[in-house]
Amino acid sequence: MSLPSINPTNTESWKLLLNHYKEIKNLAVQDVFTKESNRALNFTVEWQDFYLDYSKNRLTGETRKLLLDLAEEVKLKEAIEQQFEGKKINETEGRAVLHTALRDFDTMKPEVKSTLHKMKLFSEEVIDGTHKGFTGKPITDIVNIGIGGSHLGPDMVVDALKFYGNHLKIHFIANVDGDHVSETLKSLNPETTLFIVVSKSFTTQETLVNAKVLKDWFLTKAEPQDVQKHFVAVSVNIAAAEAFGISEKNIFPMQDWVGGRFSLWSSVGLSICCAVGYQNFEELLQGAFEMDKHFKSAEFDQNLPVILALISVWYNNFFEAETEAIVAYSQYLNKLVPYLQQAIMESNGKSTDRNGNKINYQTGTIVWGNVGTNSQHAYFQLLHQGTKLIPTDFIGFSESLNGNIGNHNILMANFFAQTEALWAGTYNQDVQNSFKTFDGCKPTNTLLIKKLTPKNLGSLIALYEHKLFAQGIIWNIFSYDQWGVELGKTVAKDTLSAIENKDSGLMENESTQNLIKKFLE
Ligand SMILES: O=P(O)(O)OC[C@H]1O[C@H](O)[C@H](O)[C@@H](O)[C@@H]1O
């Protein structure tokens, strides 16, 4: 059974939404809070430690109803079921999409269970010092070598859960930039460093090149037989990892039904496990599992990922907003946006529909942002008074982790103040100075979460995973392939031969030829 393929613009609800949009697009809706009783509570969803207030949006009860109808008409419910049932919904690659199976503690697949067990035993030995380096010293540093999904997820989570961390220092090498590799090596001692080579395919150029550079560096101080104590791999491609010189017992398997950008829950999360301990890693998974159950079973009008997806479609396809910002008021979530950029933009950056036809409406949004309050002093001017509409998600936590209540109160005062200022602007105020006039009506979703725990982080990540999937279904695209990335990789092989052979003529394009010539000078 394949995913339903329905052009959203042909649905009845889309047509009604178009008319409805015309009616409300120019309304200054700031005063909905005085006009509608219980506006805030009517547009709020409370679930476990999460409180989503989406009342500061340019939508009414009618908008919500029509958007919910749209979700029904494109058969979102059926699509969700197909994903969780393991149907091959990644049709262009003929694969199921089951990152949710990695955290399904009710019916865990045996291969998932055994990999988790292997991760637990290994990480415990590294943390407690039982696992020794080639000179008998315990491990102090871990280097995760991987790129894209084999880097962004672990890097983000290790940083986000720093509070729960132990003595191990985790480093990440993704870029093939040799300067970065050299800078990282400066602080490392081969006797006490563990390298985790993470590549689902074990064919990614950057990762294989970096892994070889690091192995060569290691072998300047150690003997070939010492490699097994210092190099482990995470991959679907066991044979390629073995060919690199890592023995099977040191390879942590993963499955092809786990997409790279959704793989932090798999053995790709080994560096997370080592950084915060297996128990915290399992809680991260538990949090995601809770969100999975919510996504699967909650009515759409109470369903966090579905609500966020529909609001985003409303701005993207009707208001023609091209981008959306995500601003987390927690320094621990410094790397959330780069992580979400891959998850969201690699998934929904598509212009062919599920029937293989060119699409004539907008799909994937451009996602950007940073942490608050830093963002306020950088680009918030554009949110407040620029000409573009930029719907923004605000993510904040009621409790801080280290105390320091004074700072936390100020942080959160800014968090609340911004959504209010963006919404209200100077509406209804007698401002004589046009430069100091703020239109307001700038939409925001506020996600207030009790505390940054591993479990809540797991739920938060899964929330965005499901949001992007729901959007992909509405847009009638395949969210789980990434053919666009492949072309660049192929061309890079040609440019590398042009560079290595010192022959810019190997390239067809005149501009590229000239640039390579200049580079070779
Ligand atoms: O894990 P690997 O096979 O090395 O792949 C790493 C990355 O490669 C490409 O960039 C893909 O587009 C990503 O989705 C993937 O995460």
The ligand as an SDF file (V2000), in Angstrom:
LIG
                    3D

 16 16  0  0  0  0  0  0  0  0999 V2000
   25.8040    8.5780    7.4540 O   0  0  0  0  0  0  0  0  0  0  0  0
   26.2970    8.7670    6.0620 P   0  0  0  0  0  0  0  0  0  0  0  0
   25.9250    7.6150    5.1660 O   0  0  0  0  0  0  0  0  0  0  0  0
   27.7700    9.0380    6.0440 O   0  0  0  0  0  0  0  0  0  0  0  0
   25.5550   10.0010    5.4640 O   0  0  0  0  0  0  0  0  0  0  0  0
   25.7460   11.3030    5.9380 C   0  0  0  0  0  0  0  0  0  0  0  0
   24.8110   12.2690    5.2530 C   0  0  0  0  0  0  0  0  0  0  0  0
   25.0320   12.1570    3.8400 O   0  0  0  0  0  0  0  0  0  0  0  0
   24.2470   12.9910    3.0050 C   0  0  0  0  0  0  0  0  0  0  0  0
   24.5700   14.3170    3.2000 O   0  0  0  0  0  0  0  0  0  0  0  0
   22.7820   12.8060    3.2710 C   0  0  0  0  0  0  0  0  0  0  0  0
   22.0740   13.7550    2.5610 O   0  0  0  0  0  0  0  0  0  0  0  0
   22.4870   12.9190    4.7460 C   0  0  0  0  0  0  0  0  0  0  0  0
   21.1340   12.6280    4.9880 O   0  0  0  0  0  0  0  0  0  0  0  0
   23.3560   11.9790    5.5320 C   0  0  0  0  0  0  0  0  0  0  0  0
   23.0540   12.1190    6.8870 O   0  0  0  0  0  0  0  0  0  0  0  0
  1  2  2  0
  2  3  1  0
  2  4  1  0
  2  5  1  0
  5  6  1  0
  6  7  1  0
  7  8  1  0
  7 15  1  0
  8  9  1  0
  9 10  1  0
  9 11  1  0
 11 12  1  0
 11 13  1  0
 13 14  1  0
 13 15  1  0
 15 16  1  0
M  END
$$$$
